[in-house]
Amino acid sequence: MASNVEMKDKSRATDRGLIGFFKGLKAEFKRFTWPTKEDVKKSTIAVLVFCAIFVAITGLMDKGFASLFNWVFLNK
């Protein structure tokens, strides 16, 4: 029984090198499920809308803080 364990360890040791890496990489590529074209479009639109909203909010906050700074420190 101990010899069985030793043989399994030796086979795993050879799979740990560069060849083993590429074997594992090939196995993982077979497991990929790519999104449909429609899903990619929907996700892209969602990201662009979020970015536009984020830019608008950040710009308004920047403008507001700049005005507040000018009113507090530069108002004589």
HELIX and SHEET records of a PDB file:
HELIX    1   1 ALA A    2  THR A   14  1                                  13    
HELIX    2   2 LEU A   18  LYS A   30  1                                  13    
HELIX    3   3 LYS A   37  PHE A   73  1                                  37    
END                                                                             
